[in-house]
Amino acid sequence: MSQNLANKTDKAAKPTPNILISVQTDDFSLDELYGAVLAGVGDQCGAVAVFVGKVRDYSPTSKAASFDAVSVLELTHYEGMTQSVLQQIAEQVCAEHNLAGLHVIHRVGKLGLGERIVGLAAASGHRGDAFAGCRAMMERLKADAPFWKKEWLEGGESVWVDK
């Protein structure tokens, strides 16, 4: 009988990760980000890694002649594709890093200095997977997500930013 139990456990399907994707103009709460990633995953998670990216006052990658001060960051996206692309990326990251939950919030529109752009929360049984998953999701957002950035400089000039 114990042999049968072992076989059933080995063949048990891995639970589907709790993936939440939100593309929005409004700011977000870190408490909600944290709570949402843990919703539905029970007590299997011993770690949650959270990352928040925000608008800074300069751009080291700007096409401008120098490190001109950025006053506003404008983010646009391809609405018909963004949600599905982010979902696919999140599913891949969850599978690669053994995540039980992943919550991605990405803002669009014109954002001022210090405003939050992106929020990520990755939940896993262990901290290493949570950290690695959070970082992997951010790197994939930067490289593969259909978002475009325009920096508005203090002098009124605007510059599109390469990925």
C-alpha positions in Angstrom: 0.0 0.0 0.0 2.8 2.4 0.8 4.2 1.7 -2.7 0.9 2.9 -4.3 0.9 6.1 -2.2 4.4 6.9 -3.3 3.5 6.4 -7.0 0.5 8.7 -6.7 2.6 11.3 -5.1 5.2 11.1 -7.8 2.6 11.4 -10.5 0.7 14.2 -8.9 0.4 17.2 -11.1 2.3 20.3 -10.1 -0.2 23.0 -9.1 -0.8 25.8 -11.6 1.1 28.9 -10.4 -0.9 31.9 -9.2 -0.1 34.4 -12.0 -1.5 37.9 -12.0 -0.8 40.5 -14.7 -1.9 44.1 -14.6 -1.1 46.9 -17.0 -2.5 50.1 -15.6 -2.2 53.8 -15.3 -2.8 54.0 -11.5 -0.2 53.5 -8.9 -0.2 50.3 -6.9 0.1 49.3 -3.2 3.0 47.1 -2.1 0.7 45.4 0.4 -1.8 44.5 -2.3 1.1 43.3 -4.5 2.4 41.0 -1.7 -1.1 39.8 -0.7 -2.2 39.0 -4.3 0.9 36.8 -5.1 0.2 34.7 -2.0 -3.6 34.4 -2.7 -4.4 30.8 -3.4 -1.0 29.3 -2.8 -1.6 28.3 0.8 1.3 27.7 3.1 3.7 26.1 0.5 5.6 29.4 0.1 8.4 30.2 2.5 9.7 33.1 0.4 8.4 36.1 -1.5 10.8 38.4 -3.4 9.5 41.9 -4.3 10.9 44.3 -6.8 9.8 47.9 -7.5 11.2 49.9 -10.3 10.7 53.7 -10.3 11.4 56.8 -12.4 14.8 58.3 -11.8 16.1 61.8 -12.7 18.6 60.8 -15.3 19.2 58.3 -18.1 22.6 56.7 -18.6 21.2 55.2 -21.9 19.6 58.4 -23.3 20.3 59.4 -26.8 20.7 63.0 -25.5 24.2 64.5 -25.7 24.8 64.2 -21.9 23.2 63.0 -18.7 20.3 65.4 -19.1 17.8 65.5 -16.3 14.6 63.5 -16.9 11.5 65.2 -15.7 8.8 62.7 -17.0 8.9 59.1 -18.3 6.2 58.2 -20.7 5.4 54.6 -21.2 3.2 53.2 -24.0 2.4 49.7 -25.0 0.6 47.6 -27.7 -2.7 46.9 -26.0 -3.7 44.1 -28.2 -0.6 42.1 -27.4 0.8 43.2 -24.0 -1.4 41.1 -21.7 -0.8 37.8 -23.6 2.9 38.4 -24.0 3.3 39.1 -20.3 1.3 36.0 -19.4 3.5 33.8 -21.6 6.7 35.3 -20.1 5.3 34.8 -16.6 4.4 31.2 -17.2 7.9 30.5 -18.5 9.5 32.2 -15.6 7.3 30.3 -13.1 8.2 27.0 -14.7 12.0 27.8 -14.9 12.2 29.0 -11.3 9.7 26.8 -9.5 7.4 29.7 -8.5 4.1 29.1 -6.9 3.0 32.7 -7.6 4.0 35.7 -9.7 2.4 39.1 -9.8 3.4 41.6 -12.4 2.1 45.2 -12.4 3.4 47.5 -15.1 2.2 51.1 -15.4 1.8 53.1 -18.6 1.2 56.8 -19.2 3.2 59.8 -18.1 5.0 59.2 -14.8 6.9 61.8 -12.7 10.1 61.5 -10.8 10.0 58.9 -8.1 6.8 57.3 -9.3 6.6 53.5 -9.4 6.8 52.0 -12.9 6.8 48.2 -12.2 6.0 46.0 -9.3 6.9 42.3 -9.2 6.3 39.7 -6.5 7.6 36.1 -6.8 6.5 33.5 -4.3 8.2 30.1 -3.9 9.1 27.5 -1.4 12.6 28.8 -1.1 14.3 32.2 -1.3 16.7 31.3 -4.0 13.9 30.5 -6.4 11.9 33.6 -5.4 14.9 35.9 -6.0 15.9 34.3 -9.2 12.3 34.3 -10.5 11.8 37.9 -9.7 15.0 38.9 -11.4 14.3 36.7 -14.4 10.9 38.3 -14.8 12.3 41.8 -14.7 15.0 41.0 -17.3 12.4 39.5 -19.6 10.2 42.5 -19.2 13.1 44.8 -20.2 14.0 42.6 -23.2 10.7 41.1 -24.5 7.7 43.0 -23.3 5.9 45.4 -25.9 6.5 48.6 -23.9 8.1 51.8 -25.3 9.7 54.6 -23.2 10.0 58.2 -24.0 12.0 60.4 -21.7 10.9 64.0 -21.3 14.0 66.1 -20.4 14.0 69.3 -18.3 14.5 71.5 -21.4 11.3 70.1 -23.0 13.0 67.8 -25.5 11.8 64.2 -25.6 13.9 61.2 -26.5 12.8 57.6 -27.2 14.8 55.1 -25.1 16.3 51.9 -26.6 15.6 48.7 -24.7 
